Amino acid sequence: MKQVPLDTSPVRPPGFYKGLVLDILTVASALLLSFSYKTYLLGNVRFGILAASLLLFLILTTVEVFAVSSLQRRSLIMVLEVIALLSFFYDRADGVLFVTGGLMLLLSTIGEITSRQFLSNSLEIKFYKTSRLKISSMATALAIMFVILYLPKVNVDNINIQNIFVTPEGFQTVYAWSSGITKRLYPEVDVNSTIEKLARDIAVFKLENLEEFKALTPKDKESSIENEARQFIKELGNRFQTAISGENPTNEIFYKLMIATLEKWKNSMGNWFLAGWLLIFFLIAKGVGILVSFVASFLAFTVMQLLLGINFLHMAGENRMKETVKL
């Protein structure tokens, strides 16, 4: 009789390697998001790439809620996620990284526990509700990270308004969008022209309904419009204490005026200006996060269906006994 040696190799649970792949991809997506945000702040990456890496991370970390049953294992992965998200900001102060990482881990854990509790208490998988619980907490955590790491040093004296707060490209994007809305509301006023043309349009809009103006001759009307336009440009320059040429494009002038105003506030308010700006930036990031959570939930659902379709994941029913208290 031939003796067969016993197989003493460890027995892996079903889906072990699939889960390992998913864990690696999730942490890798956190690294990608960290890299994308760092390079975006340096001006080397477009916002679309940052948004895509953000969605990818939210999708994968949400799929893990459904695919990984062990909360202990997920806790380890969440720690690795936070480390990965902060990895490209190693040049920040240790205290800043510690506080940021702690807040992110806390919010991520809250989202993980609440989503798992909801999933456990449901007889069937309610994907959107479960995923929204996780994504909303994670979006808040990322908003905090984006705000705290937005400034290289939390010192108002080192802030360059033009380079850090509002870049010319970012302002131009917002200005083009807002000028289109203004054009629909006030078609007589062209805010996307030169400052001289804008001043004339405003002068005409202001004077054309006045009875005294209507009674003037065409030559006197033109003279009144010119005087009103020159007065507008002069008052604008005096108010912001800067020289304004009528030939300059309006977007350039308004950008300079905005930068001058922010510099004035920064010099007069000091660190309160920094705190207010960080609050505004957080609210903006949080607002964008609400929109992102809807998109990420839909995309995560699509990815889940794809993984189920290729048998990477599979649905399974389970019988459970539940204790209740009755009179």
PENOR-V241368 format. One record per residue. N is the residue number from 1. RES is the residue in one letter. SS is DSSP state (h for helix, s for strand, l for the rest). NEAR is the number of other C-alpha atoms within 12 Angstrom. Layout:
BEGIN
n=N res=RES ss=SS near=NEAR
n=N res=RES ss=SS near=NEAR
END
This chain:
BEGIN
n=1 res=M ss=l near=3
n=2 res=K ss=l near=4
n=3 res=Q ss=l near=5
n=4 res=V ss=l near=6
n=5 res=P ss=l near=7
n=6 res=L ss=l near=7
n=7 res=D ss=l near=7
n=8 res=T ss=l near=6
n=9 res=S ss=l near=7
n=10 res=P ss=l near=8
n=11 res=V ss=l near=9
n=12 res=R ss=l near=11
n=13 res=P ss=l near=10
n=14 res=P ss=l near=13
n=15 res=G ss=l near=18
n=16 res=F ss=h near=20
n=17 res=Y ss=h near=14
n=18 res=K ss=h near=21
n=19 res=G ss=h near=28
n=20 res=L ss=h near=21
n=21 res=V ss=h near=18
n=22 res=L ss=h near=30
n=23 res=D ss=h near=32
n=24 res=I ss=h near=23
n=25 res=L ss=h near=26
n=26 res=T ss=h near=36
n=27 res=V ss=h near=33
n=28 res=A ss=h near=28
n=29 res=S ss=h near=30
n=30 res=A ss=h near=39
n=31 res=L ss=h near=29
n=32 res=L ss=h near=30
n=33 res=L ss=h near=39
n=34 res=S ss=h near=34
n=35 res=F ss=h near=27
n=36 res=S ss=h near=33
n=37 res=Y ss=h near=36
n=38 res=K ss=h near=32
n=39 res=T ss=h near=20
n=40 res=Y ss=h near=25
n=41 res=L ss=h near=27
n=42 res=L ss=l near=18
n=43 res=G ss=l near=19
n=44 res=N ss=l near=15
n=45 res=V ss=l near=19
n=46 res=R ss=l near=19
n=47 res=F ss=h near=22
n=48 res=G ss=h near=15
n=49 res=I ss=h near=22
n=50 res=L ss=h near=28
n=51 res=A ss=h near=27
n=52 res=A ss=h near=24
n=53 res=S ss=h near=30
n=54 res=L ss=h near=38
n=55 res=L ss=h near=35
n=56 res=L ss=h near=33
n=57 res=F ss=h near=43
n=58 res=L ss=h near=46
n=59 res=I ss=h near=38
n=60 res=L ss=h near=42
n=61 res=T ss=h near=46
n=62 res=T ss=h near=46
n=63 res=V ss=h near=44
n=64 res=E ss=h near=40
n=65 res=V ss=h near=44
n=66 res=F ss=h near=39
n=67 res=A ss=h near=32
n=68 res=V ss=l near=30
n=69 res=S ss=l near=21
n=70 res=S ss=l near=18
n=71 res=L ss=h near=22
n=72 res=Q ss=h near=14
n=73 res=R ss=h near=20
n=74 res=R ss=h near=33
n=75 res=S ss=h near=26
n=76 res=L ss=h near=19
n=77 res=I ss=h near=33
n=78 res=M ss=h near=38
n=79 res=V ss=h near=27
n=80 res=L ss=h near=28
n=81 res=E ss=h near=37
n=82 res=V ss=h near=41
n=83 res=I ss=h near=28
n=84 res=A ss=h near=30
n=85 res=L ss=h near=39
n=86 res=L ss=h near=39
n=87 res=S ss=h near=28
n=88 res=F ss=h near=24
n=89 res=F ss=h near=34
n=90 res=Y ss=l near=20
n=91 res=D ss=l near=16
n=92 res=R ss=l near=22
n=93 res=A ss=l near=18
n=94 res=D ss=h near=14
n=95 res=G ss=h near=14
n=96 res=V ss=h near=25
n=97 res=L ss=h near=29
n=98 res=F ss=h near=21
n=99 res=V ss=h near=21
n=100 res=T ss=h near=31
n=101 res=G ss=h near=33
n=102 res=G ss=h near=22
n=103 res=L ss=h near=25
n=104 res=M ss=h near=34
n=105 res=L ss=h near=35
n=106 res=L ss=h near=24
n=107 res=L ss=h near=30
n=108 res=S ss=h near=38
n=109 res=T ss=h near=34
n=110 res=I ss=h near=25
n=111 res=G ss=h near=33
n=112 res=E ss=h near=39
n=113 res=I ss=h near=27
n=114 res=T ss=h near=25
n=115 res=S ss=h near=34
n=116 res=R ss=h near=33
n=117 res=Q ss=h near=24
n=118 res=F ss=h near=25
n=119 res=L ss=h near=26
n=120 res=S ss=h near=20
n=121 res=N ss=h near=15
n=122 res=S ss=l near=16
n=123 res=L ss=l near=15
n=124 res=E ss=l near=16
n=125 res=I ss=l near=24
n=126 res=K ss=l near=21
n=127 res=F ss=h near=29
n=128 res=Y ss=h near=28
n=129 res=K ss=h near=26
n=130 res=T ss=h near=34
n=131 res=S ss=h near=42
n=132 res=R ss=h near=40
n=133 res=L ss=h near=35
n=134 res=K ss=h near=41
n=135 res=I ss=h near=49
n=136 res=S ss=h near=37
n=137 res=S ss=h near=34
n=138 res=M ss=h near=44
n=139 res=A ss=h near=40
n=140 res=T ss=h near=36
n=141 res=A ss=h near=35
n=142 res=L ss=h near=43
n=143 res=A ss=h near=35
n=144 res=I ss=h near=35
n=145 res=M ss=h near=38
n=146 res=F ss=h near=38
n=147 res=V ss=h near=32
n=148 res=I ss=h near=34
n=149 res=L ss=l near=35
n=150 res=Y ss=l near=33
n=151 res=L ss=l near=32
n=152 res=P ss=l near=26
n=153 res=K ss=l near=20
n=154 res=V ss=l near=24
n=155 res=N ss=l near=16
n=156 res=V ss=h near=28
n=157 res=D ss=h near=18
n=158 res=N ss=h near=17
n=159 res=I ss=l near=25
n=160 res=N ss=l near=22
n=161 res=I ss=h near=28
n=162 res=Q ss=h near=21
n=163 res=N ss=h near=20
n=164 res=I ss=h near=27
n=165 res=F ss=h near=29
n=166 res=V ss=l near=26
n=167 res=T ss=l near=22
n=168 res=P ss=h near=23
n=169 res=E ss=h near=19
n=170 res=G ss=h near=20
n=171 res=F ss=h near=25
n=172 res=Q ss=h near=22
n=173 res=T ss=h near=17
n=174 res=V ss=h near=18
n=175 res=Y ss=h near=27
n=176 res=A ss=h near=21
n=177 res=W ss=h near=17
n=178 res=S ss=h near=18
n=179 res=S ss=h near=25
n=180 res=G ss=h near=18
n=181 res=I ss=h near=17
n=182 res=T ss=h near=17
n=183 res=K ss=h near=20
n=184 res=R ss=h near=14
n=185 res=L ss=h near=13
n=186 res=Y ss=l near=16
n=187 res=P ss=l near=17
n=188 res=E ss=l near=21
n=189 res=V ss=l near=27
n=190 res=D ss=l near=31
n=191 res=V ss=l near=33
n=192 res=N ss=l near=30
n=193 res=S ss=l near=25
n=194 res=T ss=s near=24
n=195 res=I ss=h near=31
n=196 res=E ss=h near=33
n=197 res=K ss=h near=28
n=198 res=L ss=h near=36
n=199 res=A ss=h near=37
n=200 res=R ss=h near=33
n=201 res=D ss=h near=29
n=202 res=I ss=h near=28
n=203 res=A ss=h near=31
n=204 res=V ss=h near=28
n=205 res=F ss=h near=21
n=206 res=K ss=h near=20
n=207 res=L ss=h near=25
n=208 res=E ss=l near=21
n=209 res=N ss=l near=12
n=210 res=L ss=l near=15
n=211 res=E ss=h near=11
n=212 res=E ss=h near=13
n=213 res=F ss=h near=23
n=214 res=K ss=h near=17
n=215 res=A ss=l near=14
n=216 res=L ss=l near=17
n=217 res=T ss=l near=12
n=218 res=P ss=h near=12
n=219 res=K ss=h near=13
n=220 res=D ss=h near=15
n=221 res=K ss=h near=23
n=222 res=E ss=h near=20
n=223 res=S ss=h near=19
n=224 res=S ss=h near=25
n=225 res=I ss=h near=29
n=226 res=E ss=h near=25
n=227 res=N ss=h near=21
n=228 res=E ss=h near=26
n=229 res=A ss=h near=28
n=230 res=R ss=h near=26
n=231 res=Q ss=h near=22
n=232 res=F ss=h near=28
n=233 res=I ss=h near=33
n=234 res=K ss=h near=22
n=235 res=E ss=h near=17
n=236 res=L ss=h near=24
n=237 res=G ss=h near=22
n=238 res=N ss=h near=14
n=239 res=R ss=h near=17
n=240 res=F ss=h near=23
n=241 res=Q ss=l near=17
n=242 res=T ss=l near=20
n=243 res=A ss=l near=18
n=244 res=I ss=l near=29
n=245 res=S ss=l near=21
n=246 res=G ss=l near=26
n=247 res=E ss=l near=17
n=248 res=N ss=l near=22
n=249 res=P ss=s near=24
n=250 res=T ss=h near=28
n=251 res=N ss=h near=30
n=252 res=E ss=h near=27
n=253 res=I ss=h near=33
n=254 res=F ss=h near=30
n=255 res=Y ss=h near=27
n=256 res=K ss=h near=29
n=257 res=L ss=h near=25
n=258 res=M ss=h near=26
n=259 res=I ss=h near=26
n=260 res=A ss=h near=24
n=261 res=T ss=h near=22
n=262 res=L ss=h near=28
n=263 res=E ss=h near=25
n=264 res=K ss=h near=17
n=265 res=W ss=h near=20
n=266 res=K ss=h near=26
n=267 res=N ss=h near=20
n=268 res=S ss=h near=15
n=269 res=M ss=h near=18
n=270 res=G ss=l near=21
n=271 res=N ss=h near=19
n=272 res=W ss=h near=17
n=273 res=F ss=h near=26
n=274 res=L ss=h near=33
n=275 res=A ss=h near=20
n=276 res=G ss=h near=19
n=277 res=W ss=h near=29
n=278 res=L ss=h near=28
n=279 res=L ss=h near=20
n=280 res=I ss=h near=18
n=281 res=F ss=h near=26
n=282 res=F ss=h near=26
n=283 res=L ss=h near=20
n=284 res=I ss=h near=19
n=285 res=A ss=h near=27
n=286 res=K ss=h near=28
n=287 res=G ss=h near=18
n=288 res=V ss=h near=22
n=289 res=G ss=h near=31
n=290 res=I ss=h near=24
n=291 res=L ss=h near=20
n=292 res=V ss=h near=32
n=293 res=S ss=h near=38
n=294 res=F ss=h near=26
n=295 res=V ss=h near=26
n=296 res=A ss=h near=38
n=297 res=S ss=h near=36
n=298 res=F ss=h near=25
n=299 res=L ss=h near=28
n=300 res=A ss=h near=34
n=301 res=F ss=h near=29
n=302 res=T ss=h near=20
n=303 res=V ss=h near=27
n=304 res=M ss=h near=32
n=305 res=Q ss=h near=19
n=306 res=L ss=h near=16
n=307 res=L ss=h near=21
n=308 res=L ss=h near=18
n=309 res=G ss=h near=13
n=310 res=I ss=l near=11
n=311 res=N ss=l near=13
n=312 res=F ss=l near=22
n=313 res=L ss=l near=24
n=314 res=H ss=l near=18
n=315 res=M ss=l near=16
n=316 res=A ss=l near=11
n=317 res=G ss=l near=9
n=318 res=E ss=l near=10
n=319 res=N ss=l near=8
n=320 res=R ss=l near=10
n=321 res=M ss=l near=7
n=322 res=K ss=l near=9
n=323 res=E ss=l near=6
n=324 res=T ss=l near=6
n=325 res=V ss=l near=5
n=326 res=K ss=l near=4
n=327 res=L ss=l near=3
END
